[in-house]
Amino acid sequence: MMRRRRVLLSVAAAGLTASTLAVPPAVAESETSAAPTTYTYVNLGWLATTPGGIRWSEAQDVNTARQVAGHGNNERDPASYAFRWQDGQLTRIPAIYAPGNNSAFGINEAGHVAGHTHTSFTEPAHAFVYRDGTVTDLGTGWGYGSGSAATDINNKGVVVGHRVKQQGAPHRAVLWNRNGKIRELGTLGGSTDRPFSTASLANAVNDRNQVVGTALPSTGEETHAFLWQNGVMTDLGTLGGAAVRSEAFDINEKTQIVGISMDAERRFRAFLWENGVMRQLGTLPGGNGSTARGINEAGQVVGYSRTTDTYYGQHAVLWDGDQMTDLNTVVTNLPGDVALETAEAINDQGVIVGKTCYYCEPGKTADEHAYMLIPNP
């Protein structure tokens, strides 16, 4: 499907030849002769209604109907509230427990949304699916005190995410089928009982029910990117050998997979994995790190790259073939006080969503908000 979140993190390529080999990084758009696509910027707004209140929102996924899933705040409350955006309207998805907050991360072609929501005052959050105006608790399979979260939903209604047995327990990757039955996906042979650790996380699922994420291998404590299919979890490798981390965030129907990996110098780099080979996608000039978050069926990849070694700033980017483009440079109507910080997802028409940054660099002082970029004809 389209992309997803969350805990960064590694691989000895189990049976995958050349999976740790990096090829030269993509070329920045300024160094190529091909003119990049330009885009029209759309501010998706906030759930906030109080002038001068805390205002923020971020878009996490987009389908071909340009429906967007994400989360933001409401009035002066800094908590997170899930939303679905369509045709200029930002609509809040209610939490199952009314005073609680919730977040949304995935949306399918039917407009069904997956995320996590509070279900009571005392319980950890639970994964939910929002279909036809109804929020359904997907549960945890473990009973009171356990929690779960959903990160993606495919067009068959299959949802993926993770669960924890109790507060602070290790995360375990799971899949819910269309009927809500839960299945744990396992690990790459590793196990942990350390508090607040990760055994495995599932971040995305395509319509072939292939799942990607990150999991513990048997060889160490660094988690590695995985591909799960037909009940088997496969280690995808890293850009820097078995002792560093990697995590997969999205997969398309061609089994092209994107994510982030440490290289041999332990620098974080965006990657594209296909046909058993993981290759580095590169960074913007001056930057020291990058992340790939989403991929469409054309193989276009979106994410973000640091722009300097000296402060936090990062910019939303597009990798298209061998060309890497800073999206801030190709938007025809971008306001002067707005910086596009992340690109989280791209649909098959090339529409991109993500979030802006509040004062990540001088002069960029607009409130943090979700955005959409629509390719110009």
Residue pairs with C-beta under 8 A, 6 or more apart in sequence:
1 61
1 106
1 108
1 152
1 153
1 154
1 155
1 204
1 205
1 206
1 207
1 250
1 251
2 61
2 62
2 63
2 106
2 107
2 152
2 204
2 250
2 294
2 296
2 345
2 346
2 347
3 60
3 61
3 152
3 204
3 249
3 250
3 258
3 293
3 294
3 295
3 302
3 344
3 345
3 346
4 60
4 61
4 105
4 106
4 151
4 152
4 203
4 204
4 249
4 250
4 293
5 60
5 105
5 151
5 203
5 249
6 151
6 201
6 203
7 171
7 198
7 201
7 214
7 247
8 214
8 245
8 247
8 260
8 268
9 198
9 214
9 222
9 223
9 224
9 245
9 246
9 247
10 214
10 217
10 220
10 222
10 223
10 224
10 225
10 238
10 242
10 243
10 244
10 245
10 246
10 261
10 262
11 19
11 20
11 188
11 217
11 224
11 225
11 235
11 236
11 237
11 238
11 242
11 246
12 217
12 219
12 224
12 235
12 237
12 242
13 19
13 20
13 235
13 236
13 237
13 276
14 188
14 234
14 235
15 234
16 234
16 235
16 236
16 237
16 276
17 276
18 276
18 277
19 235
19 236
19 237
19 273
19 276
19 277
19 278
20 237
20 238
20 239
20 240
20 241
20 278
21 277
21 278
21 279
22 239
22 263
22 269
22 278
22 279
22 280
23 279
23 280
24 280
25 269
25 280
25 281
25 282
25 283
25 324
26 281
26 282
26 319
26 322
26 323
26 324
27 282
27 322
27 323
27 324
28 282
28 284
28 285
28 324
28 325
28 326
29 36
29 323
29 324
29 325
29 326
29 329
29 330
30 285
32 322
32 323
34 323
36 318
36 320
36 323
36 325
36 330
37 320
37 330
37 350
37 375
37 376
38 330
38 331
38 332
38 375
38 376
39 327
39 330
39 331
39 332
39 352
39 373
39 374
39 375
39 376
40 331
40 332
40 333
40 373
40 374
40 376
41 331
41 332
41 333
41 334
41 335
41 338
41 371
41 372
41 373
42 371
42 372
42 373
42 374
43 369
43 370
43 371
44 57
44 59
44 68
44 70
44 85
44 90
44 353
44 369
44 370
44 371
44 372
45 57
45 85
45 90
45 369
45 370
46 55
46 56
46 57
46 72
46 73
46 90
46 367
46 369
47 57
47 72
47 73
47 74
47 75
47 81
47 83
47 90
47 92
48 54
48 55
48 72
48 73
48 74
48 75
48 76
49 74
49 75
50 75
50 76
53 75
53 76
54 73
54 76
54 77
54 78
55 72
55 73
55 367
55 368
55 369
56 72
56 73
56 358
56 367
56 368
56 369
57 70
57 71
57 72
57 73
57 83
57 90
57 355
57 368
57 369
57 370
58 70
58 71
58 72
58 342
58 344
58 354
58 355
58 368
58 369
58 370
59 68
59 69
59 70
59 85
59 344
59 345
59 353
59 354
59 355
59 370
59 371
59 372
60 68
60 69
60 70
60 71
60 104
60 105
60 106
60 344
60 345
60 353
61 68
61 69
61 70
61 104
61 105
61 106
61 107
61 152
61 294
61 344
61 345
61 353
62 68
62 69
62 107
62 345
62 346
62 347
62 351
62 352
62 353
62 372
63 107
63 108
63 109
63 111
63 347
64 109
64 347
64 348
64 349
65 86
65 109
65 111
66 86
66 87
66 347
66 351
66 372
66 374
67 84
67 85
67 86
67 107
67 111
68 84
68 85
68 86
68 107
68 353
68 370
68 372
69 82
69 83
69 84
69 104
69 105
69 106
69 107
69 113
69 114
69 115
70 82
70 83
70 85
70 104
70 353
70 370
71 80
71 81
71 82
71 83
71 102
71 103
71 104
71 115
72 80
72 81
72 83
72 90
72 369
72 370
73 79
73 80
73 81
74 81
74 92
79 101
80 101
80 102
80 103
81 92
81 93
81 95
81 101
81 102
81 103
82 92
82 93
82 95
82 102
82 103
82 104
82 113
82 115
82 117
82 130
83 90
83 91
83 92
83 93
83 104
84 91
84 93
84 104
84 107
84 111
84 113
84 130
85 91
85 370
86 111
93 102
93 104
93 113
93 115
93 130
93 135
94 102
94 135
95 101
95 102
95 117
95 118
95 135
96 102
96 117
96 118
96 119
96 126
96 128
96 135
96 137
97 117
97 118
97 119
97 120
97 121
97 123
99 118
99 121
100 117
100 118
100 119
100 120
100 121
100 125
101 117
101 118
102 115
102 116
102 117
102 118
102 125
102 128
103 115
103 116
104 113
104 114
104 115
104 130
105 114
105 115
105 150
105 151
105 152
106 113
106 114
106 115
106 150
106 151
106 152
106 153
106 159
106 204
107 113
107 114
107 153
108 153
108 154
108 155
108 157
109 155
110 131
110 155
112 129
112 130
112 131
112 153
112 157
113 129
113 130
113 153
114 127
114 128
114 129
114 130
114 150
114 151
114 152
114 153
114 159
114 161
115 127
115 128
115 130
115 149
115 150
116 125
116 126
116 127
116 128
116 148
116 149
116 150
116 161
117 125
117 126
117 128
117 135
117 137
118 125
118 126
119 125
119 126
119 137
123 144
123 145
123 147
124 145
124 146
124 147
124 164
124 167
125 147
125 148
125 149
126 137
126 138
126 139
126 140
126 147
126 148
126 149
127 137
127 138
127 139
127 140
127 148
127 149
127 150
127 159
127 161
127 163
127 176
128 135
128 136
128 137
128 138
128 150
129 135
129 136
129 138
129 150
129 153
129 157
129 159
129 176
130 136
136 180
138 148
138 150
138 159
138 176
138 180
138 182
139 148
139 180
139 182
140 146
140 147
140 148
140 163
140 164
140 182
141 163
141 174
141 182
141 184
142 163
142 165
145 165
145 166
145 167
146 163
146 164
146 165
146 166
147 163
147 164
147 167
148 161
148 162
148 163
148 164
148 174
149 161
149 162
149 163
150 159
150 160
150 161
150 176
151 160
151 161
151 162
151 201
151 202
151 203
151 204
152 159
152 160
152 161
152 202
152 203
152 204
152 205
153 159
153 160
153 205
154 205
154 206
154 207
154 209
155 207
156 178
156 207
156 209
157 177
157 178
158 175
158 176
158 177
158 178
158 205
158 209
159 175
159 176
159 205
160 173
160 174
160 175
160 176
160 202
160 203
160 204
160 205
160 211
160 213
161 173
161 174
161 176
161 202
162 171
162 172
162 173
162 174
162 200
162 201
162 202
163 171
163 172
163 174
163 182
163 184
164 170
164 171
164 172
168 195
168 196
169 195
170 192
170 193
170 194
170 196
170 197
170 198
170 199
171 197
171 198
171 199
171 200
171 201
172 184
172 185
172 199
172 200
173 184
173 185
173 186
173 199
173 200
173 201
173 202
173 211
173 213
173 215
173 228
174 182
174 183
174 184
174 185
174 202
175 182
175 183
175 185
175 202
175 205
175 209
175 211
176 182
176 183
177 183
185 200
185 202
185 211
185 213
185 215
185 228
185 233
186 200
186 215
186 233
187 199
187 200
187 215
187 216
187 217
187 233
188 200
188 215
188 216
188 217
188 218
188 224
188 226
188 233
188 235
189 216
189 217
189 218
189 219
190 199
190 215
190 216
190 217
190 218
190 219
190 220
190 221
190 223
191 199
191 216
192 198
192 199
192 216
192 221
198 214
198 215
198 216
198 223
199 215
199 216
200 213
200 214
200 215
200 216
200 223
200 226
200 233
201 213
201 214
201 215
201 223
201 247
202 211
202 212
202 213
202 228
203 212
203 213
203 214
203 247
203 248
203 249
203 250
204 211
204 212
204 213
204 248
204 249
204 250
204 251
205 211
205 212
205 251
206 251
206 252
206 253
206 255
207 253
208 229
208 253
208 255
209 229
210 227
210 228
210 229
210 251
210 255
211 227
211 228
211 229
211 251
212 225
212 226
212 227
212 228
212 248
212 249
212 250
212 251
212 257
212 259
213 225
213 226
213 228
213 247
213 248
214 223
214 224
214 225
214 226
214 245
214 246
214 247
214 248
215 223
215 224
215 226
215 233
216 223
216 224
217 223
217 224
217 235
217 242
219 242
220 242
220 243
222 242
222 243
222 244
222 245
223 245
223 246
223 247
224 235
224 236
224 237
224 238
224 245
224 246
225 235
225 236
225 237
225 238
225 246
225 247
225 248
225 257
225 259
225 261
225 273
225 278
226 233
226 234
226 235
226 236
226 248
227 233
227 234
227 236
227 248
227 251
227 255
227 257
228 234
236 246
236 248
236 257
236 273
236 278
237 246
237 273
237 278
238 244
238 245
238 246
238 261
238 262
238 278
239 246
239 261
239 262
239 263
239 264
239 269
239 271
239 278
239 280
240 261
240 262
240 263
240 264
240 265
240 266
241 264
244 261
244 262
244 263
244 264
244 266
245 261
245 262
246 259
246 260
246 261
246 262
246 271
246 278
247 259
247 260
247 261
248 257
248 258
248 259
248 273
249 258
249 259
249 260
249 291
249 292
249 293
249 294
250 257
250 258
250 259
250 292
250 293
250 294
250 295
250 345
251 257
251 258
251 295
252 295
252 296
252 297
252 299
253 297
254 274
254 297
254 299
255 274
256 272
256 273
256 274
256 295
256 299
257 272
257 273
257 274
257 295
258 270
258 271
258 272
258 273
258 281
258 292
258 293
258 294
258 295
258 301
258 303
259 270
259 271
259 273
259 291
259 292
260 268
260 269
260 270
260 271
260 290
260 291
260 292
261 268
261 269
261 271
261 278
262 268
262 269
263 269
263 280
267 288
267 289
268 289
268 290
268 291
269 280
269 281
269 282
269 283
269 289
269 290
270 280
270 281
270 282
270 283
270 290
270 291
270 292
270 301
270 303
270 305
270 319
271 278
271 279
271 280
271 281
271 292
272 278
272 279
272 281
272 292
272 295
272 301
272 319
273 279
281 290
281 292
281 301
281 303
281 319
281 324
282 290
282 305
282 319
282 324
283 289
283 290
283 305
283 306
284 290
284 305
284 306
284 307
284 315
284 317
284 324
284 326
286 307
286 308
286 309
287 305
287 306
287 307
287 308
287 309
287 314
288 306
288 309
289 305
289 306
289 314
290 303
290 304
290 305
290 306
290 317
291 303
291 304
291 305
292 301
292 302
292 303
292 319
293 302
293 303
293 304
293 342
293 343
293 344
293 345
294 301
294 302
294 303
294 343
294 344
294 345
294 346
295 301
295 302
295 346
296 346
296 347
296 348
296 350
297 348
298 348
298 350
299 320
299 321
300 318
300 319
300 320
300 346
300 350
301 318
301 319
301 320
301 346
302 316
302 317
302 318
302 319
302 343
302 344
302 345
302 346
302 352
302 354
303 316
303 317
303 319
303 342
303 343
304 314
304 315
304 316
304 317
304 341
304 342
304 343
304 354
305 314
305 315
305 317
305 324
305 326
306 313
306 314
307 313
307 314
307 315
307 326
307 361
311 361
312 360
313 339
313 357
313 360
313 361
314 341
314 342
314 357
314 360
315 326
315 327
315 328
315 339
315 340
315 341
316 326
316 327
316 328
316 340
316 341
316 342
316 343
316 352
316 354
317 324
317 325
317 326
317 327
317 343
318 324
318 325
318 327
318 343
318 346
318 352
319 325
327 340
327 343
327 352
327 373
328 334
328 339
328 340
331 340
331 373
332 376
334 340
335 366
336 363
337 363
337 364
337 365
337 366
338 356
338 364
338 366
338 371
339 356
339 357
339 360
339 361
339 364
340 354
340 356
340 357
340 371
340 373
341 354
341 355
341 356
341 357
341 360
341 368
342 354
342 355
343 352
343 353
343 354
343 373
344 353
344 354
344 355
345 352
345 353
345 354
346 352
346 353
349 375
350 375
351 372
351 373
351 374
351 375
352 372
352 373
353 370
353 371
353 372
353 373
354 370
354 371
355 368
355 369
355 370
355 371
356 364
356 366
356 368
356 369
356 371
357 364
357 368
358 364
358 365
358 366
358 367
358 368
359 365
